Amino acid sequence: MKERTTTEQRWVLALTSLGSVMVALDVLVVAAALTTIRQDLDASIEQLEWTVNAYSLSFAMLLMTAAAIGDRWGRRRTFAAGLALFSVASIGCALATSVPWLIAARTVQGIGAAVVMPLSMGLLGAAFPPERRGWAIGIFSGVTGLAVFGGPMVGGAVTEGLAWQWIFWINVPVGVVAIPLVLRHIPESRGVARRLDLGGATLITLAVLGLVWGVVRGAVAGWTSPEVLASFTLGVLLLVGFLVWEARSEHPMVPLEFFRSRPFSAGNSAGFFLTAALFGAVFFLAQYMQVTFGSGPLKAGLQLLPWTATLFLVAPIAGRLVDRLGERPFVVAGLALQAVGMFWISEVSKNTVQYTELVLPLVVAGCGVSMAMPATQSASIGALPREAVGIASGIYSMMRQLGGVVGVAVLAAVFAAAGGYESFSTGFTRALAVCGVLSLVGAAAGLAITGRRSSAPRSTELVGTRQEPVEELG
């Protein structure tokens, strides 16, 4: 029985990681192909921006709903459906002959991603016991992070070697192979069967759209423009409405009791700022290599290897150590190291720089994020009883994805305010400094994570479809 369980765990880890790679790769894989897409489809700058944001927004807004559906209908079945939708939407992206078509297909692709990512974490959390979960999450995080980091490199290689459409076509055979393997080798698991909270889902979706729209449009329309101010105001009001709704709902999509757990709240906060800094840095560093050193998209991706390789090597080790030593030291130290790397690059890039001068700060930043990523996930998901892992992973994934959207938008606004592409060096140095600040804020949030528990958390009884208050751990 133990051997069979171990085999099942390996299949779960492999297939959930594969699904996560597909989703994570497409977050930034399009970045390296934007110039080609602009020429091919005669796209404006704002239209190009939405080819990236449409995916990220639909991804972020539907994560919690998808997690709740998976808990109710079965995580394996829902995960397979998400892979199928993602693959079909990838075909739509590859066949696009206009920018509106591409944006629409990217929106649907984001919906598929919103199903795949939280269900990956839910299946992983259900398959591994607490004492091995950190190790599994470390591998999962390393592979996922490598996909995020490798997006510009893969996109550049495919665009240069084939055509931009192939950055989407490559998802199709992967999905065709993965779906039957998921249905055959991953055991089904469910969370608490809860009625879908359509009111809460609508409120949080519109709230997120309003807030992110304001961030994205701020640099273009002006931060004090009626459009942006109205967007922020509406987003905040809807967010307050969502919190009131969830507090009174008999079947809340996001049980607010979860946030009484300090590790859960702190882990989600740290994950938000970790990803905000990470996605923003990926977005600008890939362009920096091309503008400053005249590198092509593929070479620019290769020049980021000192950063990406550390994630692949360090994250699994950090995951193992998290199981033994607890999450807090890895979250705090990791985000502090990421801040050091970002500030270092910002300072060096103020003057004429050789590529070799960037290698060490890239390694430092990479080691930092490699330490912090599995620790933030473990703190967030491990803080709650196993039966709540599905919705917990959905909340964490949403916070992380929102961090990425906000990070890119904020850094783009800083970059534009410094002169944009007409003054690339100045804008880049300021944007990377902001990455450092975001990392430090995440490290401060990590201080609130309680120390390693001496025993497994006591499972909170789930009465009917409404959770009783979650005991604060530690």
C-alpha positions in Angstrom: 0.0 0.0 0.0 2.8 2.4 0.8 4.5 1.8 -2.6 1.2 2.4 -4.3 0.7 5.6 -2.4 4.2 6.8 -3.2 3.5 6.0 -6.9 0.3 8.0 -6.8 2.1 10.9 -5.1 4.7 10.9 -7.9 2.0 11.0 -10.6 0.2 13.9 -8.7 3.4 15.9 -8.4 4.4 15.3 -12.0 1.0 16.1 -13.6 0.1 19.0 -11.4 3.6 20.5 -12.1 3.0 20.0 -15.8 -0.3 21.8 -15.7 1.3 24.6 -13.6 4.1 24.9 -16.1 1.6 25.4 -19.0 -0.2 28.1 -17.1 2.9 29.9 -15.7 4.7 29.8 -19.0 1.9 31.7 -20.7 1.9 34.5 -18.2 5.0 36.1 -19.8 5.7 33.9 -22.9 4.0 36.5 -25.1 6.3 39.3 -23.9 9.1 38.4 -26.2 6.8 38.1 -29.2 5.0 41.5 -28.7 7.1 43.3 -31.3 6.3 40.6 -33.9 2.6 40.5 -33.0 2.5 44.3 -33.3 3.9 44.2 -36.8 1.8 41.2 -37.9 -1.5 42.4 -36.6 -0.9 46.1 -36.8 -1.6 46.5 -33.0 -1.4 49.6 -30.9 0.6 49.8 -27.7 -2.5 49.7 -25.6 -3.8 46.7 -27.5 -0.5 44.9 -26.9 -0.8 45.6 -23.2 -4.1 43.9 -23.1 -2.8 40.8 -24.8 -0.9 40.3 -21.6 -3.4 41.8 -19.1 -6.5 40.0 -20.5 -4.9 36.7 -19.5 -3.8 37.8 -16.1 -7.1 39.5 -15.2 -9.3 36.6 -16.1 -6.8 34.3 -14.3 -6.9 36.3 -11.1 -10.6 37.0 -11.0 -11.8 33.4 -11.3 -9.3 31.5 -9.1 -11.4 31.3 -6.0 -14.6 30.4 -7.9 -12.6 27.6 -9.7 -11.3 26.3 -6.4 -14.8 26.1 -4.9 -16.1 24.3 -8.0 -13.2 21.8 -7.7 -14.0 21.2 -4.0 -17.6 20.4 -4.9 -17.3 18.5 -8.2 -14.0 16.8 -7.7 -10.5 18.3 -8.0 -9.2 15.8 -10.6 -12.2 16.1 -12.9 -12.2 19.9 -12.7 -8.4 20.0 -13.2 -8.7 18.0 -16.4 -11.5 20.3 -17.6 -9.3 23.3 -17.0 -6.5 21.7 -19.1 -8.9 21.0 -21.9 -10.3 24.6 -21.9 -6.7 26.0 -21.7 -5.7 23.9 -24.7 -8.7 24.9 -26.8 -8.2 28.6 -26.0 -4.5 28.2 -27.1 -5.7 27.0 -30.5 -7.9 30.2 -30.6 -4.8 32.3 -29.8 -2.7 30.6 -32.5 -5.4 31.1 -35.1 -6.0 34.8 -34.3 -6.0 37.2 -37.3 -6.8 40.3 -35.4 -5.9 41.8 -32.0 -9.5 41.7 -30.6 -9.6 38.0 -31.5 -6.3 37.4 -29.8 -7.4 39.3 -26.6 -10.6 37.4 -26.5 -8.8 34.1 -26.8 -6.3 35.1 -24.2 -9.2 35.9 -21.8 -10.6 32.4 -22.2 -7.1 31.0 -21.8 -6.9 32.8 -18.5 -10.1 31.2 -17.4 -8.6 27.8 -18.1 -5.5 28.8 -16.1 -7.7 29.9 -13.2 -9.0 26.4 -13.0 -5.7 24.6 -13.4 -3.6 26.5 -10.9 -5.6 26.3 -7.7 -6.6 22.7 -8.5 -2.9 21.8 -8.9 -2.2 23.1 -5.4 -5.4 21.4 -4.1 -4.5 18.0 -5.5 -0.9 18.4 -4.3 -2.0 19.3 -0.8 -4.5 16.4 -0.6 -1.9 13.9 -1.8 0.9 14.7 0.5 0.9 14.6 4.3 2.1 17.7 6.2 5.5 16.3 6.9 6.2 15.9 3.1 4.1 18.7 1.8 6.9 21.3 2.0 9.2 19.1 -0.1 6.5 18.5 -2.8 5.7 22.2 -2.9 9.4 23.0 -3.2 9.7 21.0 -6.4 6.3 22.3 -7.7 7.4 25.9 -6.9 10.8 25.4 -8.5 9.3 24.1 -11.8 6.5 26.7 -11.8 8.9 29.5 -11.1 11.3 28.3 -13.8 8.4 28.4 -16.3 7.6 32.0 -15.3 11.3 33.0 -15.6 11.7 31.0 -18.8 8.6 32.6 -20.5 10.6 35.3 -22.3 13.3 32.9 -23.3 10.9 30.2 -24.6 8.8 32.9 -26.4 11.9 34.4 -27.9 13.3 31.0 -29.1 9.9 30.0 -30.6 9.3 33.4 -32.2 12.8 33.5 -33.8 12.8 29.8 -34.9 9.2 29.4 -36.0 6.5 32.1 -35.7 4.7 33.8 -32.8 1.7 31.6 -33.2 3.7 28.6 -32.1 4.1 30.0 -28.6 0.4 28.9 -28.3 0.4 25.8 -30.5 2.9 24.1 -28.2 0.3 23.9 -25.4 -2.0 21.7 -27.5 0.0 18.4 -27.7 0.9 18.8 -24.0 -2.8 19.1 -23.1 -3.7 16.1 -25.3 -1.2 13.9 -23.5 -1.8 15.2 -20.0 -5.6 15.0 -19.8 -5.9 11.2 -20.1 -2.9 10.7 -17.7 -4.6 12.9 -15.1 -7.9 11.0 -15.3 -6.1 7.7 -15.0 -3.3 8.3 -12.4 -4.5 11.0 -10.1 -6.9 9.9 -7.3 -10.1 12.0 -7.0 -10.4 14.3 -4.0 -12.9 16.8 -2.8 -13.3 19.5 -0.2 -16.4 20.4 1.7 -19.4 20.3 -0.7 -20.5 23.9 -0.5 -23.1 25.8 -2.5 -21.5 28.1 -5.1 -21.5 31.6 -3.8 -22.5 33.4 -7.0 -23.0 36.7 -5.3 -19.6 36.7 -3.7 -18.0 35.6 -7.0 -19.6 38.4 -8.9 -18.6 41.0 -6.3 -15.0 39.9 -6.0 -14.7 39.7 -9.8 -15.9 43.2 -10.4 -13.9 44.5 -7.4 -10.7 43.1 -8.8 -11.5 44.3 -12.3 -12.1 47.9 -11.0 -8.9 48.0 -8.9 -6.6 46.5 -11.5 -8.2 48.5 -14.3 -7.3 51.6 -12.3 -3.7 50.5 -11.9 -3.3 49.5 -15.5 -4.9 52.7 -16.9 -3.3 55.1 -14.4 -0.1 55.6 -16.4 -2.0 56.1 -19.7 -5.1 58.2 -18.6 -3.5 59.9 -15.6 -3.8 58.9 -12.0 -6.2 61.8 -11.2 -8.4 61.3 -14.3 -12.1 60.7 -13.8 -11.7 57.2 -15.4 -9.0 56.1 -13.0 -10.5 57.7 -9.9 -13.9 56.2 -10.7 -12.3 52.8 -11.3 -10.5 52.8 -7.9 -13.6 54.1 -6.1 -15.9 51.4 -7.6 -13.3 48.7 -6.9 -13.0 49.7 -3.2 -16.8 49.9 -2.8 -17.3 46.5 -4.4 -14.5 45.0 -2.3 -16.2 46.3 0.9 -19.5 44.9 -0.4 -17.8 41.5 -1.0 -16.5 41.4 2.6 -19.9 42.3 4.0 -21.6 39.7 1.8 -19.1 36.9 2.8 -19.5 37.7 6.5 -23.3 37.3 6.2 -23.4 34.4 3.7 -24.4 30.9 4.8 -22.2 29.5 2.1 -19.3 31.9 1.7 -16.9 31.4 -1.2 -14.1 32.8 1.0 -14.7 32.0 4.7 -13.4 35.1 6.4 -12.6 33.0 9.5 -9.6 31.7 7.6 -7.9 35.1 8.0 -7.9 34.7 11.8 -5.0 32.4 11.2 -1.9 34.5 11.4 0.2 32.2 9.2 -2.5 32.1 6.5 -2.9 35.9 6.4 0.9 36.6 6.6 1.7 33.9 4.0 -0.8 35.4 1.5 0.5 38.9 2.0 4.1 37.8 1.6 3.2 35.8 -1.5 1.4 38.9 -3.0 4.5 41.1 -2.7 6.9 38.3 -3.7 5.1 37.9 -7.0 4.6 41.6 -7.6 8.4 42.1 -7.4 9.1 38.9 -9.4 6.8 39.5 -12.3 7.8 43.1 -12.6 11.5 42.2 -12.6 11.0 39.5 -15.3 9.1 41.9 -17.5 11.8 44.6 -17.4 15.0 42.5 -17.2 14.2 40.7 -20.4 13.8 44.0 -22.2 16.9 45.5 -20.5 19.1 42.8 -21.9 17.8 43.5 -25.4 18.0 47.3 -25.1 21.3 47.6 -23.3 23.3 44.7 -24.8 21.5 44.4 -28.1 20.6 40.8 -27.4 17.9 39.0 -29.3 14.9 37.6 -27.4 16.6 34.1 -27.1 19.9 35.5 -26.0 18.2 37.8 -23.5 16.5 34.8 -21.9 19.8 32.9 -21.7 21.4 35.9 -20.0 18.8 35.5 -17.2 20.0 32.0 -16.5 22.0 33.0 -13.4 18.6 34.0 -12.0 16.4 31.1 -13.3 18.9 28.3 -12.6 19.1 29.2 -8.9 15.3 28.8 -8.6 15.4 25.3 -10.1 18.2 24.3 -7.8 17.4 26.0 -4.5 13.6 25.7 -4.3 13.5 21.9 -3.7 16.2 22.2 -1.0 14.4 25.1 0.6 11.2 23.1 0.6 12.8 20.2 2.5 14.3 22.6 5.1 10.9 24.4 5.5 9.5 21.1 6.7 12.2 21.0 9.5 12.7 24.6 10.4 9.5 26.3 9.6 8.4 28.9 7.1 9.2 32.3 8.7 13.0 32.3 8.3 12.8 31.4 4.7 10.1 33.9 3.8 11.9 36.8 5.6 15.5 35.9 4.5 14.4 35.0 1.0 12.5 38.2 0.3 15.3 40.2 1.9 17.8 38.6 -0.5 15.5 39.3 -3.4 15.4 43.0 -2.3 19.3 43.1 -2.1 19.5 41.7 -5.6 17.0 44.2 -7.0 18.6 47.2 -5.3 22.0 46.0 -6.5 20.9 45.7 -10.1 19.2 49.1 -9.9 22.4 50.7 -8.6 24.8 49.1 -11.1 22.6 49.9 -14.1 22.8 53.6 -13.4 26.1 53.7 -15.3 27.6 51.9 -18.2 27.5 48.3 -17.3 29.0 45.0 -18.5 26.9 41.9 -18.4 29.3 40.2 -16.0 28.5 42.8 -13.3 24.9 41.6 -13.3 25.6 37.9 -12.7 26.1 38.0 -8.9 23.1 40.2 -8.1 21.0 37.9 -10.3 22.2 34.9 -8.4 21.4 36.6 -5.1 17.9 37.6 -6.2 17.3 34.1 -7.6 18.3 32.4 -4.3 16.0 34.7 -2.4 12.9 34.0 -4.4 13.8 30.3 -4.4 13.8 30.3 -0.6 10.7 32.4 -0.2 8.3 30.9 -2.8 7.8 27.4 -1.3 7.8 28.9 2.2 4.9 31.3 1.5 2.9 28.5 -0.1 3.5 26.2 2.8 2.6 28.8 5.4 -0.6 29.7 3.6 -1.9 26.2 2.9 -0.4 24.4 5.9 -2.1 26.9 8.3 -5.5 25.3 7.6 -6.9 21.8 8.0 -6.5 19.5 5.1 -10.2 19.6 4.2 -9.9 23.3 3.5 -6.8 23.0 1.3 -8.7 23.5 -2.0 -10.2 26.9 -1.2 -7.0 27.9 0.7 -4.9 27.2 -2.4 -7.4 29.2 -4.5 -7.1 32.2 -2.2 -3.3 32.0 -2.2 -3.1 31.6 -6.0 -5.4 34.6 -6.5 -3.3 36.8 -4.2 -0.2 35.7 -6.0 -1.6 36.3 -9.5 -3.0 39.7 -8.4 0.5 40.5 -7.1 1.9 39.9 -10.5 -0.7 42.1 -12.3 -0.2 44.9 -9.8 3.6 44.6 -9.9 3.8 44.9 -13.6 1.3 47.7 -13.7 3.0 49.7 -10.9 6.5 49.2 -12.4 5.3 50.2 -15.8 3.8 53.4 -14.3 7.2 54.2 -12.6 9.0 53.4 -15.8 6.7 55.7 -17.9 6.9 58.5 -15.3 10.7 58.4 -15.7 10.5 58.9 -19.5 9.7 55.4 -20.7 11.6 54.0 -23.7 13.0 57.4 -24.5 14.9 57.3 -21.2 15.1 53.6 -20.8 18.1 53.4 -18.4 16.5 55.9 -15.9 13.1 54.2 -16.0 14.7 50.8 -15.6 16.8 51.7 -12.5 13.7 53.2 -10.8 11.5 50.2 -11.6 14.1 47.8 -10.2 14.4 49.9 -7.0 10.6 49.6 -6.6 11.0 45.8 -7.0 13.4 46.0 -4.0 10.8 48.0 -2.0 8.1 45.5 -2.8 10.3 42.7 -1.7 11.1 44.4 1.7 7.3 44.9 2.3 6.9 41.1 1.7 9.7 40.3 4.1 8.0 42.5 6.8 4.7 40.6 6.2 6.6 37.3 6.6 7.6 38.3 10.2 4.0 37.8 11.2 4.2 34.1 10.3 4.2 32.1 13.6 7.0 29.6 14.3 7.1 26.0 13.3 4.3 24.1 15.1 5.4 21.1 17.2 2.5 19.0 16.1 0.1 18.9 13.2 -2.6 21.6 13.3 -5.8 20.4 14.8 -8.5 20.0 12.2 -11.3 22.4 12.5 -14.7 20.8 12.3 -16.6 21.9 9.2 -20.3 22.0 10.2 -22.6 21.5 7.2 -21.4 23.9 4.5 -20.1 26.7 6.7 -16.7 26.6 8.4 -16.5 27.2 12.1 -13.8 29.7 13.1 -10.3 28.6 12.3 -8.1 28.4 15.3 -5.1 30.6 15.2 -2.0 28.5 15.0 1.2 28.9 17.0 
